[in-house]
Amino acid sequence: MLRALDLPRRLPSEIDLALLWSGLMLLLFGMVMVYSASMATAEAGKMSGYQPTYFLIRHAVFVTIGLVAAAAAFQVPLPAWQRWSPWLFVIGFVLLALVLVPGVGRDVNGARRWLPLLVVNLQPSEMMKLFAVLYAADYTTRKMPYMHNLKRAFLPLASAMFAVGVLLLKEPDFGAFVVIISVAMGILFLGGMRARLFVILILLLAVAFAALIIFSPYRRDRIFGFMDPWSDAFGRGYQLSHALIAFGRGEWMGVGLGASVEKLFYLPEAHTDFLLAVIAEELGFFGVLTVIVLFGLVVQRAFAIGRQAVSLDRLYSALVAQGMGVWLGVQGFINMGVNMGLLPTKGLTLPFMSFGGSGILANCLALAVLLRVDWENRQLMRGAKL
């Protein structure tokens, strides 16, 4: 009879399986729901050749490209990401500027946010979210001795983000601007900015956002439509009213996968911005709860990995991990809030799930970098134990 000491010990996992499987489940769940939400649109579209699988096939290609890029990104050590982060930020800035060049950027639904690349379109604002996390983490790491100083710690980063914001508002892409500003402020706060200074900056940003809304007619209309969508249900409240109808029809268990009525040309952008409303209608409260739990787990693991990196004196890696958590958490929260009628309408997709190649690619790369931070943490802890 073998003794317990003779049995081989089980080696700990090399990566965070909870994070990996949460991300993969969101991707697969999103693929199913994109197909369900887009069938009617695809069947009615000449560009799609009237094929109901048009968006599903394209989305599957995007997910495949994203996973391949993620596998490659996982091989890159965090010090390399830190060295490249300023250059990646500059590349992202240049791409955002190119979008606004007449004849280069592409207009869709009144917004100029895409660069045509043969058979696909690149949305630089999605990649800029990733680059902003990497750059803000590097900046905060370098400025750590001066985090108490407004002029030396905040103003240089604020200037860079202001320049990015100007380009984003020209597109316009107010949602991406909010996410990127949230990422920068979140990383500065996590990096040690004084709470009093942070509160003052938040109040100033709130005033600036209010001014942007007040002096922009279409943003002002969105606010009024959000406050009372039923007062103009066929005008400025159209999207929100139909999203709320979808949630109401879904109740607890939903009407069944594929049985949504709102996706039949009632709910605009059903497979992108309002995918959660289709999930609510078809799968009900428990379908929405599943999405929320999976996102919550991704964000929780991002912050846990960041705290672990802090304990190992890996400040840049910690800020990158927690910055990814801020990005995915804020964007997911805004998209869900818009779908549920808790926030005004924004042009933000649901990370990992909504249709869109640039968004899926950026999200997969974020997941890969997060897993890389965790893998390096585990290697250091294993080496310390040996």
N, C-alpha and C positions, 0 to 999 in steps of 0.2 A: 504493500500500500504506500503510495507516494505521499510524502509529507507536503504541507502547504508551501514550505520553503523551496521545494523542488519544482513547483509549478512556475512557468514563465510569467513574469509580471506583464500586465497589459500596459502598453505604452500610451501616454496621453495623446490626444488628437493634435495634429500639427496646426490645425486652423480652428476657428470658431464655427462649429457646425450649426449652431443656432442662427448666427448671422447669415451663413451661406444658404441654408435651407429657407430662411425667411425671404431672402432676396430672390431665390429661384422660384419659390412658390408665388411670389408677387408677379414675376415675369410670366409664368405659365398661366396663372389666373387671368392676368391681363390679356394674354393671347386669346383665351377662350372668350372673354367678354368683348374684346375688340371685334372678333368675328361675329358674335351675336349682335352687337350694336351697329355694325356696318353693312350687314347683308342687304338691307333694303336700299341703302344709298348706292352700294356697288351695283346692284341689279338695275338701277335706274340711270346709271352713268355711262355716257358714250365712251368716255376716256377709259373706263374699266372694261369695256367690251361686254357690258351687261353680265359679268361673271360675279356671282355672290361671294366668291373666295378672293376677290381682287385685293382687298385690304388685309385679309388674313395672310396671304402669301407674302405681301410686302412687309407686313409686321414680323412674320417669321424670319424673313431675310434680315431685317433690322436686328432682331434678337440674336440671330446667329452671328452677325458681324460684331455686335456688342460683346457677346461671350468670348469670341476669338480675341478681340481687342483687350478684354479684361484678362484673359489668360496671359497675354503678352505683358500687360501692365503689371501684373502680379510679380513678374520676374524682376522688375525695376526696384532697387533698394531705395529707401526713403531719402538718404543723403543725395541721391541723384535727382529725385524729384525736387529737393530743396535747391540744388544748384540751377536747375532748369526753370524754376517757378517764375523768376522775373521775365525770362524770355517767353514763356508760355503766356504770361499776362500781356506782354507786348503784342504777341501774335493774335491773341483774342481781341485786343483793342483795334488792331489793323483790320481784322475781319469785320468787326462791327462798323468801322468806317467805310469799308468797301460796300457794305449792304446799302449805304445811303447814296452811293455813286449812281447817277442815272445810267441806265443801260447795263448795269452790273447786278444790282440787287433786284429781287423779284417781289412784285406786289401780289398779296393774297388777301382778299376781304378788306381792302383799304389799309393794310399794314405792310410795310416793307421790312421784312425780317429774314429773308432767305437769300442764299447765294446758290444759283443753279449750277450743279455739277453733273453734267450729262444726264443720267437717268434719275438722279436724286437731287434733293435740295438740302443744303447745310444751313442750320440755324445757329449762327455764331453765339447768340445769347445763351443757348444751352451749354455750350462748351465754356463760355465765360464764367458760368457759375462754378465749374470745376477749377478753372484757372484762378478764380478769385479766392477760393479756399486755400489753394496751394501758396499763392502769393501772400495773402494776409497772414497765414501761419508763419511764413519765412520772415515777413516784415516784423511781426510781433516778437519773434525769437531774437532778431537782431536788435530791436529797440527795448528789450526787457529792462535794462538799467534805467531807462528814461520814461517808464510807464506812468509816472506821476506828473510828467511834464506835458501840458497840452500842446505846446508849440512843437516839441521834438517827437512826441509819440503819436499824436492824433492828426495834426494838420497835413503832414506829407501823405499819409494813407487816405485821408479825406479828400485831398486834391485829386489823387488817382481815381478814387471811386466817383468823385464828382464828374470827371471827364468821361468815365464810362457811362454815368447816368445821363449825361447830355446826349450821347449817342443813342442810348436805349429809348429815351423819351422822344427822340426824333423819329423813331421807327413807326409808331410808338409801341413800347413794350414796358408799360408801367409795372406789370407783375414781376418781370425779371429784375427790374430795378429794385423793387422792394426786397426780393430774395437776396440779391447781392449785397445790398446795404445791411440787411439783417445778418448775413454771414460775416461781413467785416466788423460790425459792431459786436457781434457775439464772440468772435475770436479775440478782439481787443479786451473785452470784459473777462473772458476766460484766461487771458494772458496776464491779468493783474491790474487792469485799469481801476483807479479809485472809484468806489461806488457813487460818491457825490458827483464826480465829474461825469460818470456814465449817465446818471439820471438827468443832468443838465443837457447832455448831448441828445438823449432820447426826447426830451421836451422840445428841443430845437428842431429835431427831425420831424416830430409830430406837427409842429407849426409849418414846416416846409411842405410836408405832404398835404396838409390842409390847403395851403396856398395853391399847390398844383391842381388840386381838385376844384377849388373855387374858380380859378381863372381858366379852366379848361371846360368848355361847354359839354363835350361828350362824356367826360368823367363826372361832371355834375349831374348829367342826366342819368348815369348809372347809379349814382347815390340815391336820387329820387326814386328810380325804379326799384332799387333794393328796399327802400323804406316802405313802399306800398306797391308791390308788383301788380296787384289786382286792379289798381286804379287805371292802369293802361296795359292790360294783359295782352293786347295785340300790338303793342309798341315797345316802349323801353322796358317793360316788365315781362316781355314774352319769354325769354330764356328761363328766368327764375320761376315764373308761374308754371311752366311745363315741367321744370325740375321738381317742384314741390308736388305737382300732380303725380309724377312718377314715384316719389317717396310715399305719397298717400296710397297709391294703388298697391304698392308692395307689401304693406302691413308687416306681419311677423315673418312669414315664410316665402313671400313673393308669389308672382303669378306663374312662375316656371321659366326655366332657361329657354330663351328664344321667343318667349311669348309677350315681350314688351310691346305696348302700343305706342308709347311716346317716341320710340326710335324710328317710327314710320313717318318721318319728315315733320314731326311736330317739334321735337327737341333738337335744336341746332347743335352741331358738333358733338353728336352723341358718342362717337368713338374716340374723341380727344378730350376736350375740356369737361364734358358732362358724362363721362363714363360711369362715375359713381352713381348717378341718378338711374342709369340703366341697371346697374347692379342692384340698387335698392328696389326697383320695380320687379325685376325677375327673381331675385333671391331674397328679398325682404330684409328685415332687421338683422337677421343672422348673417346674411351675406355682407352687409356693410360692417357689422361687428368684426367679421373675419379679416376684412381689409384693415380696419383700425388696429386690431391686435397685431397683425403682421408688421405694419408700419411702426407701431409702438415698440415691437421687439427689435427692429432694425435700429431705431434711434437709441433705445436703451443700450444695445450692444456697442454702438458707436461711442457713447459716453463712457461705458465701462472699459472699453479698450483704451480710450484716452486716459482715464484715471490710472490704468495699469502702466501706461507709458510714462506718466508723470512719476510714478513710484520707481521707475527704472532710470530716471533722469533723462528721458528722451522728450524734450520739450516740443520740438518741431513735430514729431510724430503724434504727440498728444493733441496739439492744436489742430493738426490735419484731421485726425479721427473725430474730434468733437466738432470741428467745423463742418465736416460731412454730415454729422448728426443734426446740426443747426440747419443746414441747407435742406436736407431731405425732410426734416421735421416741419420746417416753416412752409415749404412748398406744398407738402402733403396736407398740412393743416389748412392752408389758404384754399386749395382746391376743394377739400371736403367742406369747408365753411361756405364756399360759393355754392356748391351743389345743394347744401342743406338750407340755404337762405340765411346763413349767419353772417356772411360777408358780402360786400358788393361784387359784381361780376368782374373777374380778371381773366386774362388770356393765359392761364397757367394750367399745364397738364398735371395728371396724377403720376408721380414718379414710378418707374418700373412697369406701369400698366397701360397708360394711354398710348394711342397710335402716334408715331413720330420717330423717325430715325435718329435725329440729333439728340433728342431727349433720352431715348433708350441707350444710345452709345455713351452719353455722359453719365447716366445712372450706373451702367455696368462698370465703367472705369472707376467711379466713386466706390462701388462695392469692392473692386479689386484692390484699390489702394487701402481701404479699410482692412481687408483680409491680410494685406501685406504688413500693415502696422502690427496686427495681432500676431502674425507668424514671427516677426522679428522679436516681439515681446517674449514669445514662448521660447525662442532660441536662446535669448539672453538668460531667462530664468532657468532653462535646462542647463546651460553652461555654468551658472552660478551654483546649482545643486551638485554638479559633478566636481 
